[in-house]
């Protein structure tokens, strides 16, 4: 349709598989979706639906069994600095490097910036996540939430085309998780980067995403896609938010026929 922007990221009929000692396991089956520049796009589904495997494939770590991933209309053939991942684990930071040098290192190692410019950009993003005062600290002195903030600062400093986040707040306590959600939302409001975020929390998907892709239980298939731009962190507790939560729960766990699923996808995405 004329006037519509082109997708930044296109996933087309993507089937992903991995091997175990006993057999080959299908993680996702013919998954398709588009992510546009500036989207906060959420992959939501129960444990084992293949959403983390899907994120790793987009990062370039898992080759497709079939289908295609396109970024800026070019096929993804491996990892690259245009796609940076923040994982759930806190120990993503080399412990022998200070907070500042953890953010500086990938900028210099990839040839993105010279060291002086890398220091300046690293300090900028550490300030954005509220950790400029901890630039000379080492990771072992930080809390789990602070380590995740360093990992986010490091990822954003690379200015990737897409920031990929794999359940980054799942292991945090409830109060810290809420604070991290607030900080991520504030960072997006400031920079409007493109975010692809994996979670199994319906509430987190609704408050962080503007678009949500629902994946069925193993193997992951597209169950539905819906808009969530009307919700934010202040929406929790409202009748509309609770209604949306119940609706998504029903879509995720009440298995429809494939025909019903297609109709629901079209209706919700409208």
Backbone as JSON, one array per atom type, in Angstrom:
{
  "sequence": "XXXXXXXXXXXXXXXXXXXXXXXXXXXXXXXXXXXXXXXXXXXXXXXXXXXXXXXXXXXXXXXXXXXXXXXXXXXXXXXXXXXXXXXXXXXXXXXXXXXXXXXXXXXXXXXXXXXXXXXXXXXXXXXXXXXXXXXXXXXXXXXXXXXXXXXXXXXXXXXXXXXXXXXXXXXXXXXXXXXXXXXXXXXXXXXXXXXXXXXXXXXXXXXXXXXXXXXXXXXXXXXXXXXXXXXXXXXXXXXXXXXXXXXXXXXXXXXXXXXXXXXXXXXXXX",
  "N": [[0.85, -1.2, 0.0], [0.64, 2.23, -0.9], [2.6, 4.76, 0.67], [3.0, 3.55, 3.14], [5.57, 2.75, 5.49], [8.59, 0.84, 4.85], [9.29, -2.36, 6.3], [11.76, -2.6, 8.88], [12.87, -4.95, 9.88], [12.31, -8.17, 8.7], [10.71, -11.2, 9.1], [10.28, -14.25, 7.67], [8.27, -16.94, 7.21], [9.65, -18.62, 9.07], [11.27, -21.41, 10.16], [12.74, -23.09, 12.8], [15.19, -25.29, 14.1], [16.76, -27.54, 16.44], [19.37, -29.75, 17.55], [19.3, -32.57, 19.69], [20.95, -35.09, 21.71], [19.3, -37.27, 21.22], [17.42, -36.63, 19.21], [16.09, -34.48, 16.58], [14.78, -31.35, 17.24], [11.97, -29.32, 16.72], [11.79, -25.92, 17.02], [10.44, -23.53, 16.25], [7.73, -22.94, 13.94], [7.27, -21.97, 10.76], [7.12, -19.11, 11.21], [6.15, -15.74, 10.83], [6.66, -12.23, 10.7], [6.74, -8.6, 10.89], [8.95, -5.96, 11.78], [9.04, -2.57, 12.48], [10.89, 0.51, 12.07], [11.71, 1.99, 15.11], [9.83, 0.56, 16.54], [8.56, -1.04, 19.5], [8.71, -4.1, 19.89], [7.26, -7.06, 20.9], [7.94, -10.42, 21.68], [5.96, -12.88, 22.78], [5.19, -15.6, 24.83], [4.65, -18.89, 26.25], [7.06, -20.72, 28.26], [9.35, -22.58, 26.33], [8.27, -22.16, 23.82], [9.86, -21.33, 21.8], [10.68, -18.7, 21.56], [13.06, -17.49, 22.52], [14.94, -18.86, 21.0], [14.18, -17.94, 18.52], [14.86, -15.23, 18.79], [17.65, -15.5, 18.99], [18.18, -16.48, 16.46], [17.57, -14.25, 14.9], [19.56, -12.61, 15.83], [21.64, -13.86, 14.59], [22.84, -16.17, 15.47], [21.69, -18.66, 15.26], [21.07, -20.75, 12.61], [18.48, -20.7, 10.1], [16.21, -23.45, 9.61], [14.41, -23.42, 7.61], [12.96, -20.77, 5.66], [13.37, -17.16, 6.08], [15.31, -14.35, 7.22], [15.32, -10.92, 7.12], [17.11, -7.91, 7.26], [16.94, -4.54, 6.83], [16.3, -5.19, 4.2], [18.22, -7.04, 3.53], [19.56, -10.31, 3.69], [19.96, -11.92, 6.81], [22.95, -13.26, 7.79], [24.61, -13.98, 9.8], [26.06, -13.11, 13.06], [26.2, -9.59, 13.94], [27.16, -6.11, 14.41], [24.92, -4.59, 14.01], [22.84, -5.73, 15.28], [22.34, -6.14, 18.55], [22.48, -8.04, 21.52], [20.91, -8.26, 24.68], [21.07, -10.33, 27.34], [19.35, -12.51, 29.73], [20.98, -13.33, 31.83], [23.02, -12.12, 34.48], [25.79, -12.07, 34.44], [27.15, -10.96, 32.11], [29.23, -9.34, 31.7], [32.67, -8.84, 31.29], [34.62, -9.59, 34.07], [37.07, -8.46, 34.73], [37.2, -5.98, 33.67], [36.47, -2.51, 34.12], [33.3, -0.84, 34.72], [33.08, 1.29, 32.87], [34.98, 0.51, 30.91], [33.84, -1.85, 30.07], [31.75, -0.91, 28.53], [33.09, 0.63, 26.67], [34.77, -1.17, 25.3], [33.52, -2.89, 23.15], [32.91, -0.89, 21.3], [35.39, 0.05, 20.45], [36.65, -2.34, 19.68], [35.16, -3.21, 17.48], [35.77, -1.3, 15.68], [34.17, 0.88, 15.51], [34.39, 3.35, 16.8], [37.04, 5.64, 17.67], [39.25, 5.46, 20.55], [39.02, 7.71, 22.34], [36.63, 8.9, 21.5], [34.96, 6.76, 21.96], [35.06, 6.55, 24.75], [33.74, 8.91, 25.43], [31.17, 8.47, 24.36], [30.46, 6.17, 25.8], [30.35, 7.13, 28.45], [28.23, 8.87, 28.15], [26.03, 7.11, 27.73], [26.15, 5.59, 30.06], [25.47, 7.54, 31.86], [22.84, 7.91, 31.03], [21.63, 5.6, 31.96], [21.9, 5.97, 34.61], [24.36, 5.39, 35.86], [26.77, 6.72, 35.77], [28.34, 7.49, 37.91], [29.46, 5.15, 38.68], [31.43, 4.41, 36.94], [34.09, 3.63, 37.24], [33.93, 1.36, 38.72], [33.96, -2.22, 39.37], [32.39, -5.13, 37.92], [31.72, -7.09, 39.92], [31.07, -5.65, 42.15], [28.59, -4.65, 41.8], [24.97, -4.66, 41.93], [22.46, -7.05, 40.74], [20.53, -5.72, 39.15], [21.94, -3.38, 38.52], [24.03, -4.41, 36.99], [22.59, -5.27, 34.76], [21.79, -2.81, 33.8], [24.24, -1.76, 33.0], [24.78, -3.54, 30.92], [22.7, -2.85, 29.19], [23.38, -0.18, 28.66], [25.81, -0.61, 27.34], [24.91, -1.99, 25.07], [23.19, -0.06, 23.86], [25.04, 1.94, 23.35], [26.37, 1.0, 21.15], [24.64, 1.64, 19.2], [22.75, 0.0, 17.65], [20.89, -1.31, 14.81], [18.74, -2.82, 15.61], [17.8, -3.47, 18.9], [18.08, -6.28, 20.78], [16.46, -8.08, 23.26], [16.5, -10.56, 25.64], [14.39, -11.73, 27.77], [15.34, -9.88, 29.85], [14.83, -8.95, 32.43], [13.84, -10.95, 33.94], [14.98, -12.4, 36.07], [15.12, -10.65, 38.15], [14.11, -9.11, 41.28], [10.73, -8.09, 42.14], [10.41, -5.28, 42.59], [12.8, -4.19, 41.58], [12.6, -5.06, 38.97], [10.38, -3.61, 38.07], [11.48, -1.02, 38.23], [13.5, -1.24, 36.29], [11.96, -1.63, 34.01], [10.72, 0.87, 33.88], [12.99, 2.46, 33.4], [13.88, 1.47, 30.93], [11.71, 2.18, 29.32], [11.91, 4.97, 29.54], [14.4, 5.39, 28.32], [13.78, 4.58, 25.73], [11.88, 6.52, 25.05], [13.55, 8.69, 24.91], [15.44, 8.07, 22.88], [14.18, 6.54, 20.88], [14.86, 4.01, 19.76], [14.88, 0.85, 17.97], [13.29, -1.91, 19.28], [13.35, -5.33, 20.07], [11.86, -7.58, 22.03], [11.86, -10.24, 24.28], [9.62, -12.05, 26.29], [7.9, -13.9, 28.91], [5.93, -12.86, 30.35], [2.76, -11.6, 30.47], [1.85, -9.15, 31.46], [4.22, -7.6, 31.43], [4.7, -7.53, 28.7], [2.52, -6.0, 27.81], [2.95, -3.49, 29.03], [5.4, -2.66, 28.06], [5.48, -2.94, 25.28], [4.63, -1.77, 21.95], [3.63, -3.29, 19.98], [2.65, -6.68, 19.88], [3.56, -10.03, 19.47], [2.03, -13.09, 19.65], [2.98, -16.31, 20.54], [2.36, -19.73, 20.03], [2.34, -22.66, 22.21], [5.02, -25.1, 22.18], [5.77, -26.63, 19.01], [6.73, -23.22, 18.39], [4.29, -21.24, 16.92], [2.74, -18.58, 15.08], [0.25, -17.19, 16.93], [-1.3, -14.9, 17.26], [-1.32, -11.36, 16.54], [-1.11, -8.19, 18.06], [-1.93, -4.77, 18.79], [-0.54, -2.67, 21.31], [-0.22, -0.11, 22.07], [-1.77, 1.56, 23.58], [-1.35, 1.09, 26.24], [0.65, 1.51, 29.23], [3.14, 1.81, 31.86], [1.57, 2.91, 33.82], [-0.87, 1.9, 33.43], [-1.49, -0.52, 34.59], [-3.74, -2.38, 36.53], [-5.99, -1.07, 35.68], [-9.29, -1.42, 34.27], [-9.35, -1.91, 31.5], [-6.76, -2.8, 31.04], [-6.66, -5.16, 32.58], [-8.61, -6.61, 31.25], [-7.4, -6.91, 28.73], [-5.22, -8.46, 29.48], [-6.46, -10.88, 30.29], [-7.6, -11.61, 27.87], [-5.34, -12.04, 26.23], [-4.18, -14.15, 27.64], [-6.1, -16.13, 27.22], [-5.9, -16.42, 24.43], [-3.3, -17.4, 24.22], [-3.36, -19.86, 25.53], [-5.71, -21.27, 25.01], [-6.17, -23.45, 22.64], [-6.73, -22.64, 19.35], [-8.2, -23.56, 16.15], [-6.19, -23.65, 13.12], [-7.38, -22.05, 11.16], [-9.05, -20.38, 12.71], [-7.05, -19.13, 14.16], [-5.73, -17.62, 12.19], [-7.78, -15.84, 11.5], [-8.08, -14.47, 13.92], [-5.61, -13.26, 14.18], [-5.66, -11.4, 12.06], [-7.83, -9.81, 12.9], [-7.03, -8.75, 15.37], [-4.77, -7.35, 14.68], [-5.67, -5.27, 13.22]],
  "CA": [[0.0, 0.0, 0.0], [1.48, 3.41, -0.99], [2.7, 5.59, 1.85], [3.41, 2.79, 4.31], [7.02, 2.54, 5.53], [9.06, -0.53, 4.69], [9.76, -2.93, 7.57], [13.19, -2.67, 9.14], [13.18, -6.37, 10.05], [11.27, -9.04, 8.16], [10.86, -12.63, 9.36], [9.4, -14.86, 6.68], [8.08, -18.41, 7.24], [10.88, -19.09, 9.71], [11.28, -22.65, 10.93], [14.02, -23.27, 13.49], [15.35, -26.59, 14.72], [18.05, -27.8, 17.1], [19.62, -31.17, 17.76], [19.65, -33.14, 20.98], [21.58, -36.4, 21.46], [18.32, -38.27, 20.79], [16.58, -36.3, 18.06], [16.02, -33.1, 16.13], [13.6, -30.71, 17.84], [11.5, -28.12, 16.03], [11.53, -24.85, 17.99], [9.38, -22.69, 15.68], [7.22, -23.46, 12.67], [6.77, -21.02, 9.77], [6.78, -17.85, 11.88], [6.34, -14.54, 10.01], [6.24, -10.95, 11.25], [7.53, -7.43, 10.49], [9.27, -4.97, 12.8], [9.3, -1.28, 11.85], [11.82, 1.4, 12.76], [11.13, 2.61, 16.3], [8.91, -0.35, 17.23], [8.86, -1.83, 20.7], [8.02, -5.31, 19.43], [7.38, -8.08, 21.94], [7.66, -11.83, 21.42], [5.34, -13.34, 24.02], [4.71, -16.97, 24.81], [5.04, -19.72, 27.38], [8.38, -21.34, 28.18], [9.43, -23.67, 25.37], [7.59, -21.87, 22.55], [10.86, -21.0, 20.79], [10.88, -17.26, 21.41], [14.49, -17.17, 22.69], [15.61, -19.39, 19.81], [13.85, -16.99, 17.45], [15.7, -14.04, 18.99], [19.03, -15.87, 18.65], [18.27, -16.58, 15.0], [17.61, -12.88, 14.39], [20.91, -12.14, 16.16], [22.59, -14.52, 13.7], [23.51, -17.28, 16.15], [21.02, -19.93, 14.91], [20.67, -20.71, 11.19], [17.13, -21.22, 9.85], [15.99, -24.7, 8.89], [13.78, -22.9, 6.39], [12.5, -19.4, 5.83], [14.34, -16.1, 5.86], [15.32, -13.16, 8.07], [15.87, -9.79, 6.37], [17.31, -6.65, 7.95], [17.17, -3.55, 5.77], [16.14, -5.92, 2.93], [19.36, -7.93, 3.31], [19.45, -11.54, 4.48], [20.84, -12.07, 7.98], [23.78, -14.44, 7.56], [25.44, -14.22, 10.97], [26.03, -12.01, 14.01], [26.74, -8.32, 13.47], [26.93, -5.0, 15.34], [23.61, -3.97, 13.77], [21.92, -6.43, 16.18], [23.01, -6.37, 19.82], [21.61, -8.79, 22.43], [21.03, -8.23, 26.14], [20.51, -11.6, 27.82], [18.8, -12.53, 31.08], [22.01, -13.57, 32.82], [23.7, -10.92, 34.96], [27.23, -12.13, 34.23], [27.47, -10.7, 30.7], [30.29, -8.34, 31.69], [33.98, -9.33, 31.71], [34.81, -9.08, 35.44], [38.34, -7.76, 34.89], [37.07, -4.63, 33.11], [35.57, -1.61, 34.84], [32.03, -0.55, 34.06], [33.36, 2.13, 31.71], [35.67, -0.24, 29.87], [32.9, -2.82, 29.51], [30.98, -0.23, 27.5], [34.03, 1.12, 25.66], [35.48, -2.23, 24.57], [32.96, -3.26, 21.84], [32.97, 0.26, 20.38], [36.74, 0.09, 19.9], [36.98, -3.63, 19.06], [34.49, -3.32, 16.18], [36.22, -0.2, 14.83], [33.09, 1.85, 15.38], [34.89, 4.64, 17.25], [38.35, 5.7, 18.31], [39.12, 5.29, 22.0], [38.54, 8.93, 23.0], [35.21, 9.04, 21.17], [34.27, 5.66, 22.63], [34.92, 6.94, 26.16], [32.72, 9.95, 25.52], [29.86, 7.86, 24.14], [30.2, 5.26, 26.91], [29.94, 7.93, 29.6], [26.9, 9.38, 27.83], [25.01, 6.09, 27.95], [26.15, 5.26, 31.48], [24.68, 8.59, 32.49], [21.44, 7.67, 30.68], [21.1, 4.53, 32.82], [22.13, 6.35, 35.99], [25.53, 4.72, 36.42], [28.01, 7.45, 35.5], [29.15, 7.52, 39.13], [30.07, 3.82, 38.88], [32.24, 4.13, 35.75], [35.36, 2.97, 37.6], [33.65, 0.18, 39.53], [34.05, -3.52, 38.7], [31.07, -5.78, 37.95], [31.39, -7.85, 41.13], [30.59, -4.73, 43.19], [27.27, -4.16, 41.4], [23.8, -5.52, 42.09], [22.0, -7.63, 39.48], [19.9, -4.69, 38.35], [22.97, -2.47, 38.01], [24.74, -5.11, 35.91], [21.74, -5.22, 33.58], [21.84, -1.44, 33.29], [25.5, -1.64, 32.26], [24.61, -4.3, 29.68], [21.84, -2.05, 28.32], [24.19, 0.97, 28.21], [26.78, -1.13, 26.36], [24.18, -2.29, 23.84], [22.72, 1.18, 23.23], [26.2, 2.7, 22.88], [26.7, 0.5, 19.82], [23.61, 2.19, 18.31], [22.38, -1.04, 16.68], [19.63, -1.13, 14.09], [17.74, -3.44, 16.47], [18.25, -3.94, 20.21], [17.43, -7.55, 21.09], [16.5, -8.33, 24.71], [15.97, -11.89, 25.92], [13.92, -11.77, 29.15], [16.44, -9.3, 30.61], [14.47, -8.6, 33.8], [13.1, -12.08, 34.52], [15.6, -12.89, 37.3], [15.16, -9.58, 39.13], [12.97, -9.03, 42.18], [9.61, -7.34, 41.54], [10.64, -3.84, 42.63], [13.88, -3.86, 40.64], [12.07, -5.29, 37.63], [9.55, -2.45, 37.74], [12.38, 0.1, 38.0], [14.17, -1.46, 35.01], [10.96, -1.37, 32.96], [10.59, 2.33, 33.79], [14.2, 3.02, 32.79], [13.88, 1.1, 29.52], [10.72, 3.03, 28.68], [12.47, 6.33, 29.46], [15.45, 5.36, 27.31], [13.15, 4.54, 24.4], [11.28, 7.84, 24.81], [14.65, 9.61, 24.61], [16.19, 7.74, 21.67], [13.31, 5.87, 19.9], [15.53, 2.89, 19.1], [14.01, -0.29, 17.65], [13.44, -2.92, 20.33], [12.7, -6.63, 19.97], [11.93, -7.96, 23.45], [11.27, -11.55, 24.58], [9.15, -12.22, 27.66], [6.76, -14.79, 29.11], [5.01, -12.13, 31.21], [1.75, -10.85, 29.72], [1.84, -7.77, 31.96], [5.41, -6.91, 30.93], [4.5, -7.3, 27.27], [1.57, -4.91, 27.6], [3.45, -2.17, 29.46], [6.61, -2.27, 27.33], [5.39, -3.07, 23.83], [3.56, -1.14, 21.17], [3.07, -4.4, 19.21], [2.94, -7.95, 20.55], [3.34, -11.26, 18.72], [1.76, -14.21, 20.53], [3.45, -17.58, 20.01], [1.72, -20.89, 20.64], [3.28, -23.61, 22.81], [5.98, -25.83, 21.34], [6.69, -25.63, 18.48], [6.14, -21.89, 18.31], [3.62, -20.73, 15.72], [2.07, -17.31, 15.34], [-1.13, -17.33, 17.37], [-1.98, -13.63, 16.97], [-0.53, -10.14, 16.71], [-2.0, -7.13, 18.48], [-1.38, -3.49, 19.18], [-0.61, -2.41, 22.75], [0.28, 1.25, 22.28], [-2.63, 2.29, 24.51], [-0.99, 0.76, 27.61], [1.98, 1.84, 29.73], [3.35, 1.35, 33.24], [0.51, 3.45, 34.69], [-2.14, 1.27, 33.05], [-1.73, -1.73, 35.36], [-4.82, -2.21, 37.48], [-7.18, -0.54, 35.02], [-10.19, -2.46, 33.74], [-8.93, -2.23, 30.14], [-5.52, -3.58, 31.13], [-7.01, -6.49, 33.07], [-9.34, -7.28, 30.16], [-6.41, -7.29, 27.72], [-4.43, -9.56, 30.06], [-7.26, -12.11, 30.2], [-7.77, -11.94, 26.44], [-4.08, -12.61, 25.75], [-4.04, -15.46, 28.28], [-6.98, -17.07, 26.51], [-5.33, -16.66, 23.11], [-2.08, -18.19, 24.34], [-3.51, -21.19, 26.12], [-6.85, -21.98, 24.45], [-5.68, -23.73, 21.29], [-7.71, -22.55, 18.28], [-7.81, -24.17, 14.88], [-5.34, -22.77, 12.33], [-8.23, -21.06, 10.5], [-9.43, -19.41, 13.73], [-5.86, -18.36, 14.5], [-5.5, -16.64, 11.12], [-8.79, -14.8, 11.61], [-7.8, -13.69, 15.11], [-4.44, -12.43, 13.88], [-6.08, -10.28, 11.24], [-8.74, -8.95, 13.64], [-6.3, -8.04, 16.41], [-3.75, -6.47, 14.09], [-6.33, -4.17, 12.51]],
  "C": [[0.88, 1.24, 0.0], [1.45, 4.21, 0.32], [3.11, 4.87, 3.11], [4.93, 2.62, 4.32], [7.37, 1.07, 5.31], [9.5, -1.08, 6.05], [11.28, -2.85, 7.67], [13.65, -4.12, 9.19], [12.01, -7.18, 9.54], [11.63, -10.5, 8.48], [9.82, -13.34, 8.51], [9.41, -16.39, 6.79], [9.25, -19.11, 7.92], [10.63, -20.34, 10.55], [12.68, -22.85, 11.5], [14.04, -24.63, 14.18], [16.69, -26.66, 15.44], [18.14, -29.29, 17.41], [19.86, -31.46, 19.23], [20.35, -34.47, 20.71], [20.61, -37.44, 20.91], [17.63, -37.93, 19.47], [16.76, -34.84, 17.65], [14.71, -32.5, 16.62], [13.24, -29.46, 17.05], [11.12, -27.07, 17.07], [10.43, -23.92, 17.53], [8.97, -23.25, 14.34], [6.61, -22.32, 11.86], [6.26, -19.72, 10.41], [7.1, -16.68, 10.95], [5.88, -13.31, 10.77], [7.17, -9.86, 10.74], [7.75, -6.53, 11.69], [9.66, -3.68, 12.08], [10.24, -0.44, 12.7], [11.11, 2.09, 13.93], [10.11, 1.75, 17.03], [9.47, -0.79, 18.57], [8.07, -3.12, 20.52], [8.31, -6.43, 20.41], [7.07, -9.46, 21.38], [7.21, -12.45, 22.73], [4.86, -14.77, 23.86], [5.21, -17.72, 26.03], [6.44, -20.27, 27.19], [8.33, -22.5, 27.19], [8.77, -23.4, 24.04], [8.56, -21.42, 21.47], [11.18, -19.53, 20.66], [12.34, -16.85, 21.58], [15.31, -17.69, 21.51], [15.38, -18.47, 18.62], [14.7, -15.73, 17.57], [17.15, -14.32, 18.61], [19.22, -16.01, 17.15], [18.35, -15.19, 14.38], [18.97, -12.26, 14.69], [21.98, -12.76, 15.27], [23.29, -15.71, 14.29], [22.93, -18.64, 15.78], [20.58, -19.86, 13.46], [19.26, -21.26, 11.01], [17.18, -22.62, 9.23], [15.3, -24.4, 7.58], [13.25, -21.52, 6.7], [13.65, -18.41, 5.76], [14.16, -14.98, 6.88], [16.0, -12.06, 7.27], [15.97, -8.58, 7.28], [17.71, -5.61, 6.92], [17.2, -4.22, 4.39], [17.33, -6.8, 2.58], [19.26, -9.13, 4.23], [20.44, -11.54, 5.63], [21.61, -13.38, 7.81], [24.66, -14.77, 8.74], [25.35, -13.05, 11.92], [26.62, -10.74, 13.41], [26.41, -7.21, 14.45], [25.63, -4.24, 15.09], [22.51, -4.62, 14.6], [22.68, -6.79, 17.45], [22.02, -7.0, 20.8], [21.95, -8.48, 23.88], [20.32, -9.47, 26.66], [19.98, -11.46, 29.25], [19.9, -12.6, 32.13], [22.71, -12.26, 33.2], [25.17, -10.9, 34.57], [27.57, -12.05, 32.74], [28.7, -9.82, 30.57], [31.61, -8.98, 32.1], [34.36, -8.75, 33.07], [36.09, -8.3, 35.64], [38.31, -6.35, 34.31], [36.15, -3.79, 33.99], [34.27, -1.44, 34.06], [32.26, 0.25, 32.78], [33.99, 1.32, 30.58], [34.82, -1.36, 29.3], [32.07, -2.19, 28.4], [31.87, 0.23, 26.35], [34.51, 0.0, 24.73], [34.83, -2.58, 23.22], [32.98, -2.11, 20.83], [34.33, 0.33, 19.69], [37.05, -1.18, 19.12], [36.34, -3.79, 17.68], [34.92, -2.21, 15.22], [35.19, 0.89, 14.66], [33.57, 3.26, 15.73], [36.34, 4.53, 17.7], [38.16, 5.75, 19.82], [38.55, 6.53, 22.7], [37.05, 9.13, 22.74], [34.38, 7.96, 21.86], [34.05, 5.96, 24.11], [33.79, 7.94, 26.32], [31.33, 9.35, 25.35], [29.5, 6.93, 25.29], [29.71, 6.02, 28.14], [28.53, 8.5, 29.39], [25.83, 8.35, 28.16], [25.01, 5.59, 29.39], [25.36, 6.3, 32.27], [23.19, 8.36, 32.24], [20.81, 6.59, 31.57], [21.41, 4.78, 34.29], [23.34, 5.74, 36.66], [26.84, 5.45, 36.13], [28.92, 7.47, 36.71], [29.86, 6.2, 39.39], [30.98, 3.44, 37.72], [33.51, 3.36, 36.08], [35.16, 1.74, 38.48], [33.81, -1.09, 38.69], [32.73, -4.26, 38.87], [30.73, -6.49, 39.25], [30.88, -6.96, 42.27], [29.16, -4.25, 42.92], [26.17, -5.16, 41.72], [23.39, -6.08, 40.72], [21.37, -6.59, 38.57], [20.9, -3.72, 37.75], [23.75, -3.12, 36.88], [23.9, -5.09, 34.63], [21.73, -3.82, 32.97], [23.13, -1.18, 32.53], [25.38, -2.34, 30.91], [23.74, -3.52, 28.69], [22.61, -0.84, 27.78], [25.18, 0.54, 27.14], [26.1, -1.4, 25.02], [23.76, -1.01, 23.13], [23.87, 2.01, 22.69], [26.64, 2.25, 21.49], [25.73, 1.02, 18.76], [23.21, 1.18, 17.22], [21.11, -0.67, 15.94], [18.48, -1.71, 14.91], [18.41, -3.86, 17.78], [17.42, -5.16, 20.56], [17.57, -7.83, 22.59], [15.78, -9.62, 25.02], [15.65, -12.02, 27.41], [14.93, -11.13, 30.11], [16.13, -9.01, 32.07], [13.86, -9.77, 34.56], [13.67, -12.52, 35.87], [15.66, -11.84, 38.41], [13.96, -9.66, 40.07], [11.95, -8.04, 41.61], [9.87, -5.83, 41.51], [11.72, -3.41, 41.65], [13.41, -4.03, 39.21], [11.23, -4.1, 37.18], [10.43, -1.23, 37.42], [13.07, -0.03, 36.65], [13.21, -1.23, 33.84], [10.77, 0.13, 32.77], [11.79, 2.94, 33.08], [14.26, 2.69, 31.3], [12.89, 1.96, 28.75], [11.25, 4.45, 28.51], [13.58, 6.42, 28.41], [14.85, 5.36, 25.91], [12.52, 5.9, 24.07], [12.34, 8.85, 24.39], [15.25, 9.35, 23.23], [15.37, 7.08, 20.56], [14.06, 4.82, 19.08], [14.5, 1.79, 18.82], [14.31, -1.43, 18.61], [12.67, -4.18, 19.97], [12.93, -7.34, 21.3], [11.2, -9.28, 23.67], [10.84, -11.58, 26.05], [8.1, -13.32, 27.71], [5.73, -14.15, 30.02], [4.04, -11.3, 30.36], [1.76, -9.39, 30.15], [3.03, -6.98, 31.43], [5.26, -6.6, 29.45], [3.59, -6.1, 27.03], [2.14, -3.56, 27.97], [4.65, -1.72, 28.64], [6.42, -2.2, 25.82], [4.38, -2.13, 23.21], [2.91, -2.17, 20.24], [3.54, -5.7, 19.85], [2.61, -9.11, 19.61], [3.17, -12.4, 19.72], [2.17, -15.51, 19.84], [2.81, -18.73, 20.77], [2.77, -21.76, 21.32], [3.98, -24.46, 21.76], [5.3, -26.72, 20.29], [5.99, -24.29, 18.27], [5.56, -21.59, 16.94], [3.0, -19.39, 16.08], [0.62, -17.58, 15.71], [-1.91, -16.06, 17.03], [-0.96, -12.5, 17.09], [-1.49, -9.02, 17.1], [-1.23, -5.87, 18.83], [-1.55, -3.29, 20.68], [-0.17, -0.99, 23.07], [-0.56, 2.03, 23.29], [-2.26, 2.06, 25.97], [0.42, 1.26, 27.95], [2.07, 1.41, 31.18], [2.29, 1.87, 34.2], [-0.84, 2.78, 34.43], [-2.49, 0.08, 33.92], [-2.8, -1.47, 36.42], [-6.09, -1.67, 36.86], [-8.02, -1.69, 34.47], [-9.76, -2.88, 32.33], [-7.68, -3.1, 30.14], [-5.82, -5.01, 31.57], [-7.76, -7.29, 32.01], [-8.38, -7.76, 29.09], [-5.56, -8.46, 28.21], [-5.18, -10.88, 29.93], [-7.41, -12.56, 28.75], [-6.51, -12.6, 25.89], [-3.87, -14.0, 26.34], [-4.89, -16.5, 27.54], [-6.43, -17.4, 25.13], [-4.11, -17.56, 23.17], [-2.36, -19.64, 24.7], [-4.77, -21.93, 25.7], [-6.55, -22.22, 22.98], [-6.81, -23.64, 20.27], [-7.29, -23.4, 17.09], [-6.94, -23.18, 14.13], [-6.16, -21.69, 11.64], [-8.65, -19.97, 11.49], [-8.25, -18.53, 14.09], [-5.6, -17.28, 13.46], [-6.51, -15.5, 11.22], [-8.52, -13.9, 12.8], [-6.61, -12.78, 14.89], [-4.85, -11.21, 13.09], [-6.94, -9.29, 12.03], [-7.97, -8.12, 14.68], [-5.32, -7.04, 15.84], [-4.39, -5.27, 13.43], [-6.27, -2.87, 13.31]]
}
